[in-house]
Amino acid sequence: MNPIVTVQDAVTAFGDFMEPTDAELDVIEREMPVILADVELLDAHIVTLDRTPTELDNRRIRRARRRALAARLALLNQDASASVPGGAA
């Protein structure tokens, strides 16, 4: 019988160097409104999985979809304005 200790070694072998860098954390922080809006949209869809959506459910989904699109648009506009130095188009 072989002990299964190598699994622990494989899990903990990637310790310190697998942490996200400061740049990656900054990107995640910048994208957080989009992530949260997508989670809200998923929550709205999950509520309706086991039943027929009511008018209130449909409104919640539409509202969440609009928020997700607005968050994505804001992120794109933020990236576009950051990539054009001096505001030149």
DSSP file (Angstrom, degrees, kcal/mol; ACC not computed):
  #  RESIDUE AA STRUCTURE BP1 BP2  ACC     N-H-->O    O-->H-N    N-H-->O    O-->H-N    TCO  KAPPA ALPHA  PHI   PSI    X-CA   Y-CA   Z-CA
    1    1 A M              0   0    0      0, 0.0     0, 0.0     0, 0.0     0, 0.0   0.000 360.0 360.0 360.0 128.5    0.0    0.0    0.0
    2    2 A N        -     0   0    0      2,-0.0     2,-0.1     1,-0.0     0, 0.0  -0.832 360.0-126.7 -99.0 130.1    1.4    3.4   -1.0
    3    3 A P        -     0   0    0      0, 0.0     2,-0.9     0, 0.0     3,-0.4  -0.455  15.0-130.9 -71.8 149.4    0.7    6.4    1.1
    4    4 A I        +     0   0    0      1,-0.2     4,-0.3    -2,-0.1     3,-0.1  -0.531  64.8 124.8-100.4  64.9   -0.8    9.4   -0.7
    5    5 A V     >  +     0   0    0     -2,-0.9     4,-1.4     1,-0.1     3,-0.3   0.614  55.8  75.5 -95.5 -16.2    1.5   12.1    0.6
    6    6 A T  H  > S+     0   0    0     -3,-0.4     4,-2.3     1,-0.2     5,-0.2   0.769  85.4  65.4 -69.4 -23.2    2.7   13.3   -2.8
    7    7 A V  H  > S+     0   0    0      2,-0.2     4,-2.1     1,-0.2    -1,-0.2   0.927 101.2  48.9 -63.6 -43.4   -0.7   15.1   -3.2
    8    8 A Q  H  > S+     0   0    0     -3,-0.3     4,-2.3    -4,-0.3    -1,-0.2   0.904 110.6  51.0 -62.0 -41.1    0.2   17.5   -0.3
    9    9 A D  H  X S+     0   0    0     -4,-1.4     4,-0.9     1,-0.2    -1,-0.2   0.899 110.2  49.4 -63.2 -39.8    3.6   18.1   -1.8
   10   10 A A  H  < S+     0   0    0     -4,-2.3     4,-0.4     1,-0.2    -1,-0.2   0.859 112.1  48.4 -68.5 -34.8    2.0   19.0   -5.2
   11   11 A V  H  < S+     0   0    0     -4,-2.1     3,-0.5     1,-0.2    -2,-0.2   0.910 119.4  36.3 -72.4 -42.0   -0.5   21.4   -3.6
   12   12 A T  H >< S+     0   0    0     -4,-2.3     3,-0.5     1,-0.2    -1,-0.2   0.460  94.4  87.1 -91.9  -0.4    2.0   23.2   -1.5
   13   13 A A  T 3< S+     0   0    0     -4,-0.9     2,-0.6     1,-0.3    -1,-0.2   0.773  84.1  57.8 -69.8 -24.6    4.9   23.2   -4.0
   14   14 A F  T 3  S+     0   0    0     -3,-0.5    -1,-0.3    -4,-0.4     4,-0.2  -0.395  76.6 133.6-102.5  55.3    3.7   26.4   -5.7
   15   15 A G    X   +     0   0    0     -2,-0.6     3,-0.9    -3,-0.5    -1,-0.1   0.973  65.0  10.0 -72.3 -90.8    3.7   28.6   -2.7
   16   16 A D  G >  S+     0   0    0      1,-0.2     3,-1.4     2,-0.2    -2,-0.1   0.859 121.5  54.1 -71.4 -41.2    5.3   32.1   -2.8
   17   17 A F  G 3  S+     0   0    0      1,-0.3    -1,-0.2     0, 0.0    -2,-0.1   0.550  97.2  68.0 -76.7  -3.5    5.9   32.6   -6.5
   18   18 A M  G <  S+     0   0    0     -3,-0.9    -1,-0.3    -4,-0.2    -2,-0.2   0.439  74.4 111.1 -92.0   0.0    2.3   31.9   -7.5
   19   19 A E  S <  S-     0   0    0     -3,-1.4     2,-0.1    -4,-0.1    -3,-0.0  -0.431  79.0-101.1 -71.2 147.4    0.9   35.0   -5.7
   20   20 A P        -     0   0    0      0, 0.0    -1,-0.1     0, 0.0    -2,-0.1  -0.389  37.1-119.5 -68.6 147.9   -0.4   37.8   -8.0
   21   21 A T     >  -     0   0    0      1,-0.1     4,-2.2    -2,-0.1     5,-0.2  -0.279  26.6-103.7 -78.3 170.2    1.8   40.7   -8.7
   22   22 A D  H  > S+     0   0    0      1,-0.2     4,-2.0     2,-0.2     5,-0.1   0.871 123.0  53.5 -63.2 -36.5    0.9   44.3   -7.8
   23   23 A A  H  > S+     0   0    0      2,-0.2     4,-2.0     1,-0.2    -1,-0.2   0.908 108.5  48.6 -65.3 -41.7    0.1   45.0  -11.4
   24   24 A E  H  > S+     0   0    0      1,-0.2     4,-2.2     2,-0.2    -2,-0.2   0.894 110.6  51.0 -65.5 -39.4   -2.3   42.0  -11.6
   25   25 A L  H  X S+     0   0    0     -4,-2.2     4,-2.3     1,-0.2    -1,-0.2   0.867 108.3  52.9 -65.4 -35.7   -4.0   43.2   -8.4
   26   26 A D  H  X S+     0   0    0     -4,-2.0     4,-2.3     2,-0.2    -2,-0.2   0.899 108.8  49.4 -65.1 -40.5   -4.4   46.7   -9.8
   27   27 A V  H  X S+     0   0    0     -4,-2.0     4,-2.0     2,-0.2    -2,-0.2   0.917 111.0  49.4 -64.5 -43.0   -6.0   45.2  -12.9
   28   28 A I  H  X S+     0   0    0     -4,-2.2     4,-0.6     1,-0.2    -2,-0.2   0.913 111.0  50.1 -61.8 -42.4   -8.4   43.1  -10.8
   29   29 A E  H >< S+     0   0    0     -4,-2.3     3,-0.7     1,-0.2    -1,-0.2   0.896 110.8  49.2 -63.0 -40.7   -9.3   46.2   -8.7
   30   30 A R  H 3< S+     0   0    0     -4,-2.3    -1,-0.2     1,-0.2    -2,-0.2   0.846 114.9  44.8 -66.9 -33.8   -9.9   48.2  -11.9
   31   31 A E  H >X S+     0   0    0     -4,-2.0     4,-2.1     1,-0.2     3,-0.6   0.447  84.0 101.0 -89.3  -0.5  -12.2   45.5  -13.3
   32   32 A M  H <X S+     0   0    0     -3,-0.7     4,-2.8    -4,-0.6     5,-0.2   0.855  76.4  55.3 -58.2 -40.1  -14.1   44.9  -10.0
   33   33 A P  H 3> S+     0   0    0      0, 0.0     4,-2.0     0, 0.0    -1,-0.2   0.891 110.4  47.3 -59.8 -36.2  -17.2   46.9  -11.0
   34   34 A V  H <> S+     0   0    0     -3,-0.6     4,-2.3    37,-0.2    -2,-0.2   0.913 112.2  49.5 -68.1 -42.7  -17.5   44.7  -14.1
   35   35 A I  H  X S+     0   0    0     -4,-2.1     4,-2.1     1,-0.2    -1,-0.2   0.930 112.6  46.7 -62.4 -46.0  -17.0   41.5  -12.1
   36   36 A L  H  X S+     0   0    0     -4,-2.8     4,-2.2     1,-0.2    -1,-0.2   0.880 111.7  51.0 -65.5 -38.0  -19.6   42.6   -9.5
   37   37 A A  H  X S+     0   0    0     -4,-2.0     4,-2.0    -5,-0.2    31,-0.3   0.889 110.2  49.8 -66.8 -38.1  -22.1   43.5  -12.2
   38   38 A D  H  X S+     0   0    0     -4,-2.3     4,-2.5     2,-0.2    -2,-0.2   0.880 109.3  51.7 -66.6 -37.4  -21.6   40.1  -13.9
   39   39 A V  H  X S+     0   0    0     -4,-2.1     4,-2.6     2,-0.2    -2,-0.2   0.908 109.0  50.8 -64.5 -41.1  -22.2   38.4  -10.6
   40   40 A E  H  X S+     0   0    0     -4,-2.2     4,-2.1     2,-0.2    -2,-0.2   0.899 110.5  49.2 -63.0 -40.2  -25.4   40.3  -10.1
   41   41 A L  H  X S+     0   0    0     -4,-2.0     4,-2.0    23,-0.2    -2,-0.2   0.913 111.0  49.4 -65.4 -42.4  -26.6   39.3  -13.6
   42   42 A L  H  X S+     0   0    0     -4,-2.5     4,-2.8     1,-0.2    -2,-0.2   0.904 109.4  52.5 -62.3 -40.9  -25.7   35.7  -12.9
   43   43 A D  H  X S+     0   0    0     -4,-2.6     4,-1.9     1,-0.2    -1,-0.2   0.907 107.8  51.5 -60.4 -41.7  -27.7   35.9   -9.6
   44   44 A A  H  X S+     0   0    0     -4,-2.1     4,-0.7     1,-0.2    -1,-0.2   0.889 113.4  44.5 -63.7 -38.6  -30.7   37.3  -11.5
   45   45 A H  H >< S+     0   0    0     -4,-2.0     3,-0.7     1,-0.2     4,-0.2   0.886 109.3  55.9 -72.1 -38.5  -30.5   34.4  -13.9
   46   46 A I  H >< S+     0   0    0     -4,-2.8     3,-1.5     1,-0.3     4,-0.4   0.868  99.8  60.5 -62.9 -36.5  -30.0   31.7  -11.2
   47   47 A V  H 3< S+     0   0    0     -4,-1.9     3,-0.4     1,-0.3    -1,-0.3   0.836 107.2  46.4 -59.3 -32.0  -33.1   32.8   -9.4
   48   48 A T  T X< S+     0   0    0     -3,-0.7     3,-0.8    -4,-0.7    -1,-0.3   0.350  84.5  95.1 -95.2   6.7  -35.2   31.9  -12.5
   49   49 A L  T <  S+     0   0    0     -3,-1.5    -1,-0.2    -4,-0.2    -2,-0.1   0.886  91.2  36.5 -66.4 -38.3  -33.6   28.5  -13.2
   50   50 A D  T 3  S+     0   0    0     -4,-0.4     2,-0.3    -3,-0.4    -1,-0.2   0.244 121.5  36.1-103.1  14.0  -36.2   26.4  -11.4
   51   51 A R  S <  S-     0   0    0     -3,-0.8     3,-0.0     3,-0.0     0, 0.0  -0.969  91.6 -85.0-153.8 167.6  -39.3   28.5  -12.2
   52   52 A T        -     0   0    0     -2,-0.3    -3,-0.1     1,-0.1     2,-0.1  -0.662  56.3-109.5 -76.1 129.1  -40.9   30.5  -14.9
   53   53 A P        -     0   0    0      0, 0.0     2,-0.1     0, 0.0    -1,-0.1  -0.350  30.9-144.5 -64.2 135.6  -39.6   34.1  -14.7
   54   54 A T     >  -     0   0    0      1,-0.1     4,-2.5    -2,-0.1     5,-0.2  -0.346  32.2 -97.5 -86.2 175.7  -42.1   36.6  -13.5
   55   55 A E  H  > S+     0   0    0      1,-0.2     4,-2.2     2,-0.2     5,-0.2   0.882 127.9  52.8 -62.6 -37.0  -42.3   40.2  -14.7
   56   56 A L  H  > S+     0   0    0      2,-0.2     4,-2.3     1,-0.2    -1,-0.2   0.898 108.5  49.9 -64.5 -40.4  -40.3   41.2  -11.7
   57   57 A D  H  > S+     0   0    0      2,-0.2     4,-2.5     1,-0.2    -2,-0.2   0.917 109.8  51.0 -62.5 -43.3  -37.7   38.6  -12.5
   58   58 A N  H  X S+     0   0    0     -4,-2.5     4,-2.6     1,-0.2    -2,-0.2   0.899 110.4  49.0 -62.3 -40.3  -37.5   39.9  -16.1
   59   59 A R  H  X S+     0   0    0     -4,-2.2     4,-2.9     2,-0.2    -1,-0.2   0.911 110.1  51.2 -64.2 -41.9  -37.1   43.5  -14.8
   60   60 A R  H  X S+     0   0    0     -4,-2.3     4,-2.4     2,-0.2    -2,-0.2   0.901 111.5  47.6 -62.4 -41.0  -34.3   42.4  -12.5
   61   61 A I  H  X S+     0   0    0     -4,-2.5     4,-2.6     2,-0.2    -2,-0.2   0.927 113.1  47.9 -66.0 -44.9  -32.5   40.6  -15.3
   62   62 A R  H  X S+     0   0    0     -4,-2.6     4,-2.4     2,-0.2    -2,-0.2   0.922 113.2  48.2 -62.0 -43.1  -32.9   43.6  -17.7
   63   63 A R  H  X S+     0   0    0     -4,-2.9     4,-2.2     1,-0.2    -1,-0.2   0.912 113.2  47.3 -63.2 -43.0  -31.6   45.9  -14.9
   64   64 A A  H  X S+     0   0    0     -4,-2.4     4,-2.3    -5,-0.2   -23,-0.2   0.880 111.1  51.8 -66.9 -37.9  -28.7   43.7  -14.1
   65   65 A R  H  X S+     0   0    0     -4,-2.6     4,-2.5     2,-0.2    -2,-0.2   0.911 109.8  49.2 -64.6 -41.7  -27.8   43.3  -17.9
   66   66 A R  H  X S+     0   0    0     -4,-2.4     4,-2.6     2,-0.2    -2,-0.2   0.904 111.4  49.5 -63.9 -40.7  -27.9   47.1  -18.3
   67   67 A R  H  X S+     0   0    0     -4,-2.2     4,-2.4     2,-0.2    -2,-0.2   0.899 110.8  50.0 -64.8 -39.4  -25.6   47.5  -15.2
   68   68 A A  H  X S+     0   0    0     -4,-2.3     4,-2.2   -31,-0.3    -2,-0.2   0.921 112.9  45.9 -65.4 -43.1  -23.2   44.9  -16.6
   69   69 A L  H  X S+     0   0    0     -4,-2.5     4,-2.5     2,-0.2    -2,-0.2   0.899 112.6  50.8 -66.4 -39.4  -23.1   46.6  -20.0
   70   70 A A  H  X S+     0   0    0     -4,-2.6     4,-2.5     2,-0.2    -2,-0.2   0.892 110.1  50.0 -64.9 -39.1  -22.6   50.0  -18.4
   71   71 A A  H  X S+     0   0    0     -4,-2.4     4,-2.1     2,-0.2   -37,-0.2   0.906 111.7  47.9 -65.9 -41.2  -19.8   48.7  -16.2
   72   72 A R  H  X S+     0   0    0     -4,-2.2     4,-2.6     2,-0.2    -2,-0.2   0.912 112.2  49.5 -64.6 -41.8  -18.1   47.2  -19.3
   73   73 A L  H  X S+     0   0    0     -4,-2.5     4,-2.7     2,-0.2    -2,-0.2   0.907 110.1  50.6 -63.9 -41.8  -18.5   50.5  -21.2
   74   74 A A  H  X S+     0   0    0     -4,-2.5     4,-2.3     2,-0.2    -1,-0.2   0.900 111.1  49.0 -62.7 -40.3  -17.1   52.5  -18.3
   75   75 A L  H  X S+     0   0    0     -4,-2.1     4,-2.5     2,-0.2    -2,-0.2   0.919 111.9  48.3 -65.4 -43.0  -14.1   50.2  -18.2
   76   76 A L  H  X S+     0   0    0     -4,-2.6     4,-2.6     2,-0.2    -2,-0.2   0.913 112.7  48.2 -63.5 -41.9  -13.5   50.5  -21.9
   77   77 A N  H  X S+     0   0    0     -4,-2.7     4,-2.4     2,-0.2    -1,-0.2   0.884 111.4  50.9 -65.3 -37.6  -13.8   54.2  -21.8
   78   78 A Q  H  X S+     0   0    0     -4,-2.3     4,-1.5    -5,-0.2    -2,-0.2   0.908 112.8  45.7 -65.3 -42.1  -11.4   54.3  -18.9
   79   79 A D  H  X S+     0   0    0     -4,-2.5     4,-1.6     2,-0.2    -2,-0.2   0.894 112.5  50.9 -67.2 -39.8   -8.9   52.2  -20.8
   80   80 A A  H  X S+     0   0    0     -4,-2.6     4,-1.0     1,-0.2    -2,-0.2   0.904 111.1  47.3 -66.2 -41.1   -9.3   54.2  -24.0
   81   81 A S  H  < S+     0   0    0     -4,-2.4     6,-0.3     1,-0.2    -1,-0.2   0.821 112.4  50.6 -71.8 -28.4   -8.7   57.5  -22.2
   82   82 A A  H  < S+     0   0    0     -4,-1.5    -1,-0.2    -5,-0.2    -2,-0.2   0.786 108.6  51.8 -76.5 -27.0   -5.6   56.1  -20.4
   83   83 A S  H  < S+     0   0    0     -4,-1.6    -1,-0.2     1,-0.1    -2,-0.2   0.658  97.5  70.6 -86.7 -14.7   -4.1   54.8  -23.6
   84   84 A V  S >< S-     0   0    0     -4,-1.0     3,-1.3    -5,-0.1    -1,-0.1  -0.866  79.9-146.1-103.5 103.6   -4.3   58.1  -25.5
   85   85 A P  G >  S+     0   0    0      0, 0.0     3,-1.0     0, 0.0    -3,-0.1  -0.436  78.8  11.7 -70.4 139.7   -1.8   60.5  -24.1
   86   86 A G  G 3  S-     0   0    0      1,-0.2     3,-0.1    -2,-0.1    -2,-0.0   0.504 117.7 -84.7  76.1   4.4   -2.8   64.2  -24.0
   87   87 A G  G <  S+     0   0    0     -3,-1.3    -1,-0.2    -6,-0.3     2,-0.2   0.619  81.3 151.8  74.9  12.3   -6.4   63.4  -24.9
   88   88 A A    <         0   0    0     -3,-1.0    -1,-0.2     1,-0.1     0, 0.0  -0.548 360.0 360.0 -77.8 141.5   -5.7   63.3  -28.7
   89   89 A A              0   0    0     -2,-0.2    -1,-0.1    -3,-0.1    -3,-0.0   0.417 360.0 360.0-104.2 360.0   -7.9   61.1  -30.7
